[in-house]
Amino acid sequence: MGVINVLDKHVAELIAAGEVVERPASVIKELVENAIDAGAKHITIEIKNGGTTFMRVTDDGCGIMRDDVRTAFLRHATSKVQKENDLDRIATLGFRGEALASICAVSKLQLITRHQIEPIGTAYEIDGGEEQSFDDAGCPVGTTFVIRDLFYNIPARAKFLKKDVSEGNAVSGIIDKTALSHPEIAFTYIKDGKQALKSYGDGKLKSAIYAVFGREFANGLIPVDYKLDAISVSGYISKPVHARATRNMQNFFINGRYVKSRTAMAALEEAYKGSIMVGKFPACVLNLSLPYEIVDVNVHPAKIEVRFINERPVFDTVYHAVKSSLLEHDSKKQAVFKNNTAFNDIRKFSPFQNAEAVFKKAEQPKTYPKPQKKDNPNPFDMLDLDVKPAIRKAPADPKPLGSLSVSDFDSPLDSGSSKQEEKIIEEPPKPIPAPVPVTPVHEEVTVLPKQNSQPTLIESADELRYIGELFDTYIIVEKNRREMMLIDKHAAHERILYEQLKAEKAGASTQLLLQPVAVTLGKSEYDAAINNLELFAACSFEVENFGNSTVLVRSAPQYIDASEVEDCIAEMADHIAVGKNDIFTDKMDWFYHNVACRSAIKAGNKSTAAELIEIVKVLEENPDIRYCPHGRPICIMMKKSEIEKQFGRA
């Protein structure tokens, strides 16, 4: 007896559904794409509990004819592909005819639709692939899908769903990408009763970008519009000064479909070479329009990956489009000085049209008392200041600069009244130095060392002398007059901070930022961040959810510069999102690496001798510190005998 059996229709549908429906975001993607293919101009998406219990997608497209309603839920039933040749030039977002059959097999589905040529609509209910009702319905032209209790009949699949917040953010990511790819459609996204996104459908990509990513991101973009042969590229790219720490804000669309293309990504980053720092990545929202027959979208069930017949023209077009846009629109960074006076702020936002009359009195120039003429006038008498700066007296017997003390200065605070006149005692003129006689060549000359030019002795069990710094990167130290230590200051400081972070744990080295830093993230990174706030807290970051793919950073480690906070948070969120390691301790270790690296003294930057000597002291007190957190050596020892060999002394 044979062992090969034909699966039951219901079992086969459940297996096939797993290829199309992985989570609520998969359902939303398929239904929204169908709405776009139906010619909708307004699409409303609503979810509850991350979409696991309730999803609704409403559009004003052409609707489904009554005779096609039941057929639409059969596997491989579609109106977009009729013959084999149609697969060579797919112009619609959906084409396989698997979505509705897969969705209804694992949920409770309700459909309300009316075709534009029919006077009355149709209401259809189907649970787990089994029809429940088929009735007339009074409704406008268009289609509404209501999905309830996803995976209710497959508990094993339901267990793999993530938290409601994570599933909801995955849906948000789908909506964001779709809104960017079709700015001519007005999208409304409602999440747990609150409006999370509203795009206006005015056909302007900049408006869609503003709605999805916010004003700050939109203002940092420059336009792209380029065509090479049959391929055209349009959209926006980020200015080099607004480069990001990760690639998460790179969005590519091919003929209105969101895709992940290594070819386009490589061309984008190649065009930015020489314009942004190494380790930084450009952001973009680029739509590639190309003939349908030269691209294959039938590669992956999710239809995110594509193949090109020839990748070279695509690479060249994207590269030249980005390069030409940078040359035309990018400019040097301009310094902006804000006048943050209360008067200017009030005037800027005044509701009065005749602002000149309202503020006329406030704009009158202030008059000052006319200063009295003096032989040696005090320049500070010209200012209307309540407290005048300290004025240096000229001592009768001038003291050397190093011997001056606080008592050699008078402060107006000591006079008892800020209105009293201060008299300046004129300093005696400096003597003109006598010309230095030229020493004859035949005479012996003794060169005296400058003050403090001797190597600094460092307190240690060994005899250590600080010699100096090489290339603004390496500390030179003499040890016991027999060895030379060459220390990488960045690597050493990074490891020291790393050990301090591990020892101090959360909050021990936190500083409150003068102004909170808003960090805009991709949807997956945003989801990772808000679900792992305890990881940021353990690294001395106070991070909170600000909504709309943005987190707000209120405090950071005291070691890290405020300008580094945004990139640091973005890298951390990306690290969590890619799921490199699910073990908490390993994530913490990477966090400590990241914070320490960004906080440490940078190679090539100027450092004081005191800072470098302190690093040497710490290394001597902790001989186990030999490598930076990335595994690079901190110190290289060179014996005196080895150096003498190079000079032929040994």
C-alpha positions, 0 to 999 in steps of 0.5 A, a space after each residue: 500500500 502506498 504511503 503518499 496521500 493527497 492532503 485534504 483541501 482544508 489542510 492544504 489551505 492552512 499550509 499555503 496560508 503560512 507562505 502569505 500570512 505570517 502576521 497581521 502586517 502581512 494581511 494589511 499589506 495584501 488588502 491595501 495592495 488590492 485596494 490600490 490595484 482597484 483604483 482607490 483614492 482614499 484608504 483607511 486602515 484600523 487595527 486593535 491589539 496589534 491587529 491580532 483581534 481586529 483589522 479593517 481596511 476600507 477603500 473607495 476603489 471600483 469594488 467587487 462585482 457580486 458574481 465575483 465575490 465567492 470566486 475571489 476567495 478561491 486559491 489562485 483566483 485573480 483578475 490581474 493575470 490571465 495568460 502566461 505572458 502576463 507574468 513577464 510584465 506585471 504592472 499591478 501590486 497583486 497578481 498571484 490570487 493567493 491572498 484572500 484564500 490564505 487570509 480567510 483560512 486562518 481568520 474570521 472574515 467579513 466583506 462588504 463591497 459594491 461595484 461601481 456599476 451595481 445599485 446594491 452592495 454585497 455582504 459576505 462572511 467566511 470563517 476558517 475558509 467556510 462560508 457563513 452568510 451571503 446577503 445584500 448590503 447598502 454601502 457606497 462604492 468600494 470595499 471594506 474588509 474586517 478581519 477578526 481573531 487571526 490564527 484562531 484556528 491555529 493556536 500553534 501559529 498564534 503562539 509565535 506572534 509577538 507583543 501587540 506593540 510589536 505587531 502594531 509597529 510592523 503594521 505601521 511600517 507597512 502603511 508608511 512604505 505604502 504611503 510613500 510609494 503612492 503619494 496620490 492616495 490619502 491614507 488614514 491609519 487608526 491604531 487602537 482608536 487613535 489616528 497614527 498617520 494621515 497623508 493628504 493624497 495631494 500627489 506630492 512626495 514631500 507631503 507624504 514624507 512629512 506625514 510619515 517621518 516628520 518635519 525634521 527629516 523632510 527638511 533635510 532632503 534634496 530632490 532627485 529627478 533623473 532619466 537615463 535611457 528607459 529608466 528614471 529615478 525621482 524622489 529625495 535623498 538626504 543632505 550629506 550633513 544629515 547622514 545617519 548611523 544606519 541604513 534603516 531610512 533607505 527606501 527604494 520603490 520600483 514602479 510603485 512597489 517597495 523593494 529591497 535592492 542591493 543594486 540600488 543601495 550600492 549605487 546610492 552609497 557609491 554616489 555619496 563617497 567623499 561626501 559623508 563620513 565613513 561609517 555614516 549612511 545616506 537616507 532616501 525615498 527613491 522611486 525607480 520607473 523602468 519597463 516591466 519586462 526587465 524586472 521580475 517581481 515574482 521571486 519571493 512570496 512577500 514580493 519584496 525582492 526583485 531581479 533585474 535582467 541587467 543590473 548595470 543600467 539600474 546601478 548607473 541610473 541611480 548613481 548618476 541621479 544621486 551624484 548629479 543631485 548632490 552637485 546641484 543642490 548640496 551646499 556648505 553647511 550654514 551657521 544659523 544664529 537664533 535670536 531667542 529674545 521674548 520680544 522676537 518670539 512674540 512678534 513672530 507668532 503675533 496674531 495681529 496683522 499690523 504688528 508694527 503698530 502693536 510693537 512700535 513702543 517696544 521698538 523705540 531705542 533705549 537712551 543711555 546717560 551721556 558718559 563724562 569725558 575723562 583722560 583715561 575713560 573706562 570703556 565699561 562706563 559706556 554700557 548700561 550694566 548693573 554689574 561691571 566686570 573685574 578690573 585689574 589694578 596695576 601693582 606698584 611693583 609688577 609681579 611675575 605672571 605666575 605669582 599673581 593672586 586673587 587679591 590683585 583683582 578688584 570686583 565691583 561686587 566688593 564695593 557695596 554699590 554697583 553704581 559707583 564709578 570704577 577708576 582704572 589705574 593706568 599700567 606703566 608702559 611695557 619696556 621695549 626689549 633691547 636688541 639681542 646681540 648676534 652670537 659669533 659662530 666661533 663662540 660657544 653657545 649654551 642652549 638652556 632648556 625651557 621651563 617644564 620641558 623635562 619629561 613628567 614623572 608619573 607616580 607609579 611602582 615603576 619609574 614612568 616618564 611622560 614624554 609626549 604625544 605622537 600624531 595626536 594619537 599615541 602616548 609616548 612613555 618611558 619606563 624604567 629607562 629601559 623601555 618605551 611604551 606607545 599607547 593608543 589613547 582612544 583604545 585605552 580610554 575606550 576600555 577604561 570607560 567600558 570597565 567603568 560602565 560595567 562597574 557602575 551599572 544604571 544611572 551612576 554616570 547619567 547627565 541630564 541633557 539641556 534639551 531632549 534629543 528626538 531620534 527618528 527611527 525606522 519602524 522595526 528599530 522603533 519597535 525594538 527601542 520602545 520594547 527594550 527601554 530597560 536596556 537603554 536605562 542600564 546604559 545610563 540613557 533615559 529614553 521614552 516613547 515619543 510616538 510616530 517612530 520617534 523616541 525622546 532622549 532626556 539624559 545620557 552618560 556623562 562621558 558622551 557628547 550631546 552631538 553623539 546621542 542621536 547616532 548612538 541611540 540609532 545604532 543601539 536600536 538597530 542592534 536590537 532590531 536585527 536580533 543578533 543576540 537575544 541574551 540580555 547580558 550580551 546585548 548589554 555588553 554591546 551597549 557598553 562597547 558602543 557608549 564607550 567607543 563614542 565617549 572616548 577621546 578620539 584619535 587625531 584630536 588634541 589632548 592635554 598632557 594631564 588627560 594623557 597622564 591620567 590614562 597612563 596612571 589608570 593603565 598602570 593601576 590595572 595591568 589586566 587592561 591590554 585590549 580595547 573592547 573590540 580586541 585591538 591592542 592598547 599598548 606596544 612595548 619597545 625595549 631600549 636595546 631594540 631601538 639601539 639596534 636600529 641606530 647601530 649602538 648594540 
